[in-house]
């Protein structure tokens, strides 16, 4: 049960990335969605709880 508590208290999630996905590192898989997301970020901005300065303070 201690391992479960430790996982829940971590700030950084524990994940394992499949190495076969590395082929997508330099590719834009969904260019339309990327364009739409960038437009939305220009209009609305990044939420305060996800901004870089807030994350550094945690």
GUDRENLUM-471761 format. One record per atom (N, C-alpha, C, O): residue in one letter; x, y, z. Coordinates in steps of 0.1 Angstrom, whole numbers, plus 5000, padded with zeros to 4 digits. Last residue first. Layout:
# residues N
AXYZ
...
//
This chain:
# residues 58
X505852514917
X505452394924
X506552304929
X506252204935
X507052704902
X506852734916
X506452614924
X506652604936
X506952614876
X508252624883
X508152644898
X508952594906
X504252644870
X504852514872
X506152514878
X506452414886
X504052924868
X503352854878
X503952714881
X504052674892
X505652964845
X506053024858
X505352954870
X505952944880
X504252834825
X505552784829
X505952844842
X506652774850
X500752754831
X501852844826
X503152794832
X503252734842
X498652614841
X499552544832
X500652634827
X501552584819
X497052784855
X497652674862
X498552584853
X499152494858
X496252974836
X497253014846
X497852894853
X499052894856
X496052864802
X495452874816
X496552894826
X497652844824
X497153054775
X497352934783
X496752954797
X496953064803
X494853214752
X496053204760
X496053074768
X495152994768
X492853284733
X492453264747
X493753264756
X493653324767
X494153334708
X492953404712
X492753404728
X492553504734
X496353154708
X496553304705
X495353384710
X495553494715
X495152914712
X496052964722
X496353114720
X496553184730
X493652884689
X492952904701
X493852954712
X493453044720
X495752864670
X494852974669
X494152994682
X493953114687
X496752614679
X497652734680
X496752864679
X497052964685
X494652444673
X495052464687
X495952584689
X495752664698
X494552464645
X493452504653
X493752534668
X493352634674
X497052354639
X496752484635
X495552544643
X495652654648
X496652094649
X497752174654
X497452324651
X497652404660
X494652004633
X494352014647
X495452104654
X495152184663
X495951994608
X494752074610
X494452104625
X494152214629
X498051814612
X498351954610
X497152044612
X497252154617
X498751554628
X497451614626
X497651764624
X497451844633
X501551504629
X500651394625
X499251454621
X498651404612
X504451624621
X503151674626
X502151574620
X501951574608
X507551474632
X506451474622
X505251544629
X504951514641
X509651404648
X509751524640
X508651544630
X508751624621
X508651174662
X509251284669
X509251414661
X508851524666
X507750934652
X506851054651
X507351174657
X506751284658
X509450744659
X509450774645
X508550904642
X508650964632
X508950674685
X510050774682
X510050824668
X510550924665
X507350464690
X506650594687
X507750704684
X507350814680
X508850254698
X508450254684
X507750384680
X507550414668
X509050284726
X510150324717
X509750334702
X510350414695
X506450404746
X506850294736
X507850344727
X507650444720
X507050524777
X506750554763
X507350444754
X508450404756
X505650504808
X506550434799
X506150464785
X505050424781
X505350724836
X504850664823
X506050594816
X507150624818
X504450874864
X505250764860
X504650704847
X503550654848
X504151234868
X503551094866
X504650994861
X505651034855
X505251434893
X505551394879
X504951254878
X505351164885
X504651454919
X504251564911
X504351524896
X503651584888
X503351194940
X504351234930
X503751354922
X502651354919
X501351084955
X501951204960
X502951264950
X503451374952
X500650844943
X499650944944
X500251084948
X499751184944
X502950694947
X502550724933
X501650844934
X501650934925
X502850664975
X504050734969
X503650774955
X503950894951
X500550504978
X500650644984
X501750724977
X501550844974
X501450274965
X500250344960
X500250494965
X500050584957
X503450194982
X503850224968
X502650304962
X502950404954
X502150125005
X503050235005
X503350284991
X503450404989
X500849885000
X500050005000
X500950135000
X500450234996
//
